[in-house]
Amino acid sequence: MKYLFQILLCITLIMGAIVPRPVGAFESEKQTFQTAQLVNDTGVNRIDNRVIRLREYLKAHNSPMADSASRFVQDADSFGLDWKLVVAISGNESYFGWYIPENSFNGWGWGVWTGTSYGHNFQNWEEGITTVSEGIKHDYIDKGFITIDQIGQKYAADPAWSWKVKHFMEDIEAFVPYKKNEGLLAFSL
């Protein structure tokens, strides 16, 4: 297991060096989180379309969270998380907000460990997204649970939890928005 982790870490580091990553955004576009002009490490400008992609992905699943796509991306960036992680957890726990305790806005099963049968109630999706993102950062990542498998061991009793979350993350990453009669949305991935 130790060697598998070392191999995965090496692959991650190599991919991080090969795949350009965004390093900055124009201030005016940071405020809306709709799209941002980014500069990758090659100095070439490209469009950050994560919010658009995520909104369209959630709409394709008829998710009540679709209008909160910008909050998912904003909070992921604020807390240093993969932008797909908290969304993918909601996909696993509630099918993106479809199956939740009534009026709880808790699509993550957050707080069930406190002894309540339903976990925390949030005022809206945005509050839930921020609370869960902050909790993942402080209660998991900062305490050494840095892989999805490690997070899953603490987060859920379901041994397939991490596999399901990874599945949704991969599905979100591979998603290409499509609109009827218009074809593929025009933006670079």
C-alpha positions as CSV (number, residue, x, y, z in Angstrom):
1,M,0.0,0.0,0.0
2,K,2.9,2.3,0.8
3,Y,4.4,1.8,-2.6
4,L,1.1,2.3,-4.3
5,F,0.7,5.7,-2.6
6,Q,4.3,6.7,-3.6
7,I,3.6,5.7,-7.2
8,L,0.3,7.7,-7.2
9,L,2.1,10.7,-5.6
10,C,4.8,10.6,-8.3
11,I,2.2,10.4,-11.1
12,T,0.4,13.3,-9.6
13,L,3.5,15.4,-9.3
14,I,4.5,14.5,-12.9
15,M,1.0,15.4,-14.2
16,G,1.1,18.6,-12.3
17,A,4.3,19.6,-14.0
18,I,3.0,18.7,-17.5
19,V,-0.6,20.0,-17.4
20,P,-0.8,23.8,-17.3
21,R,-2.6,25.1,-14.3
22,P,-4.2,28.6,-13.9
23,V,-2.3,30.9,-11.7
24,G,-4.2,34.2,-11.7
25,A,-7.4,35.9,-12.7
26,F,-8.5,39.5,-13.5
27,E,-10.1,41.2,-10.5
28,S,-13.3,42.1,-12.3
29,E,-14.0,38.5,-13.2
30,K,-13.1,37.2,-9.8
31,Q,-16.1,39.0,-8.4
32,T,-18.6,37.2,-10.7
33,F,-16.9,33.8,-10.8
34,Q,-18.7,33.3,-14.2
35,T,-15.6,33.1,-16.3
36,A,-12.2,34.4,-15.6
37,Q,-9.3,35.1,-18.0
38,L,-6.5,32.9,-16.7
39,V,-2.8,32.7,-17.5
40,N,-1.3,29.2,-17.4
41,D,2.3,28.6,-16.7
42,T,3.1,28.8,-20.4
43,G,2.0,32.4,-20.4
44,V,-0.9,31.7,-22.7
45,N,-4.3,33.2,-21.8
46,R,-7.3,30.8,-21.6
47,I,-10.8,31.0,-20.2
48,D,-11.7,29.5,-16.9
49,N,-15.1,28.0,-17.6
50,R,-15.6,25.8,-14.6
51,V,-18.7,27.6,-13.4
52,I,-20.4,27.3,-16.8
53,R,-19.4,23.6,-17.1
54,L,-20.6,22.9,-13.6
55,R,-23.9,24.7,-14.0
56,E,-24.6,22.9,-17.2
57,Y,-23.6,19.6,-15.6
58,L,-26.0,20.1,-12.7
59,K,-28.8,21.3,-15.0
60,A,-28.3,18.1,-17.0
61,H,-29.0,16.2,-13.8
62,N,-32.0,18.5,-12.9
63,S,-30.2,19.5,-9.8
64,P,-31.6,22.2,-7.5
65,M,-28.0,23.2,-6.9
66,A,-27.4,24.3,-10.5
67,D,-27.7,28.0,-9.7
68,S,-25.1,27.6,-7.0
69,A,-22.3,26.5,-9.4
70,S,-20.3,29.6,-8.8
71,R,-20.3,29.1,-5.1
72,F,-18.9,25.6,-5.5
73,V,-16.0,26.9,-7.6
74,Q,-15.5,30.0,-5.4
75,D,-15.3,28.0,-2.2
76,A,-13.1,25.3,-3.7
77,D,-10.7,28.0,-4.7
78,S,-10.9,29.7,-1.3
79,F,-10.2,26.5,0.6
80,G,-7.7,25.0,-1.9
81,L,-10.0,22.1,-2.8
82,D,-10.5,20.4,-6.2
83,W,-13.5,22.3,-7.6
84,K,-15.3,19.0,-8.3
85,L,-14.9,17.4,-4.8
86,V,-17.8,19.0,-2.8
87,V,-20.1,18.7,-5.9
88,A,-19.2,15.0,-6.3
89,I,-19.8,14.3,-2.6
90,S,-23.3,15.8,-3.1
91,G,-23.8,13.5,-6.1
92,N,-23.0,10.5,-4.0
93,E,-24.9,11.6,-0.9
94,S,-28.1,13.0,-2.4
95,Y,-27.8,12.8,-6.2
96,F,-27.0,16.5,-6.3
97,G,-29.6,17.7,-3.9
98,W,-32.5,15.5,-5.0
99,Y,-32.7,13.3,-2.0
100,I,-32.4,15.4,1.2
101,P,-34.4,15.9,4.4
102,E,-37.2,18.4,3.6
103,N,-36.0,22.0,3.5
104,S,-32.6,21.1,4.9
105,F,-30.4,22.1,1.9
106,N,-28.1,19.3,3.2
107,G,-27.1,17.4,0.1
108,W,-23.9,16.0,1.8
109,G,-25.3,14.1,4.8
110,W,-23.3,16.7,6.8
111,G,-23.6,16.4,10.5
112,V,-25.2,13.0,10.7
113,W,-22.3,11.9,13.0
114,T,-23.7,14.4,15.6
115,G,-26.4,11.9,16.4
116,T,-29.2,13.5,14.6
117,S,-30.8,11.3,12.0
118,Y,-30.8,14.1,9.4
119,G,-27.6,16.0,10.0
120,H,-27.4,19.8,9.8
121,N,-30.0,22.0,8.3
122,F,-28.8,24.9,6.1
123,Q,-30.6,28.1,5.2
124,N,-29.8,27.6,1.5
125,W,-27.4,25.8,-0.9
126,E,-24.7,28.4,-0.6
127,E,-24.5,28.1,3.2
128,G,-24.3,24.3,2.8
129,I,-21.6,24.5,0.2
130,T,-19.5,26.9,2.2
131,T,-19.9,24.9,5.5
132,V,-19.0,21.6,3.8
133,S,-16.1,23.1,1.9
134,E,-14.7,24.6,5.0
135,G,-15.3,21.4,7.0
136,I,-13.5,19.3,4.3
137,K,-10.6,21.6,4.5
138,H,-10.3,21.9,8.3
139,D,-11.6,18.6,9.5
140,Y,-10.1,16.4,6.8
141,I,-7.3,17.9,4.6
142,D,-5.7,19.9,7.5
143,K,-5.7,16.7,9.6
144,G,-3.9,14.6,7.0
145,F,-6.8,13.1,5.1
146,I,-5.6,14.2,1.7
147,T,-6.9,11.5,-0.7
148,I,-10.5,10.7,-1.5
149,D,-9.9,7.3,-0.1
150,Q,-8.7,8.7,3.2
151,I,-11.5,11.2,3.3
152,G,-14.0,8.5,2.6
153,Q,-12.8,6.3,5.5
154,K,-13.6,9.1,7.9
155,Y,-16.6,10.6,6.1
156,A,-18.8,7.6,5.5
157,A,-19.4,4.0,6.6
158,D,-20.0,2.9,3.0
159,P,-16.8,1.2,1.7
160,A,-17.7,2.2,-1.8
161,W,-18.0,5.9,-0.9
162,S,-14.7,7.0,-2.3
163,W,-15.2,5.1,-5.5
164,K,-18.6,6.8,-6.0
165,V,-17.1,10.2,-5.3
166,K,-14.3,9.6,-7.7
167,H,-16.8,8.5,-10.3
168,F,-18.7,11.8,-10.1
169,M,-15.5,13.8,-10.2
170,E,-14.5,12.0,-13.3
171,D,-18.0,12.5,-14.8
172,I,-17.9,16.2,-14.1
173,E,-14.4,16.5,-15.5
174,A,-15.4,14.7,-18.7
175,F,-18.7,16.6,-19.2
176,V,-19.0,18.8,-22.3
177,P,-22.0,21.0,-22.3
178,Y,-24.4,20.6,-25.2
179,K,-27.5,22.6,-26.0
180,K,-30.2,21.4,-28.4
181,N,-30.1,22.9,-31.8
182,E,-26.8,24.7,-31.0
183,G,-24.3,21.9,-30.7
184,L,-21.4,22.0,-28.3
185,L,-21.0,25.2,-26.3
186,A,-18.1,27.1,-27.7
187,F,-15.3,27.2,-25.2
188,S,-12.0,25.5,-24.7
189,L,-11.8,22.8,-22.0
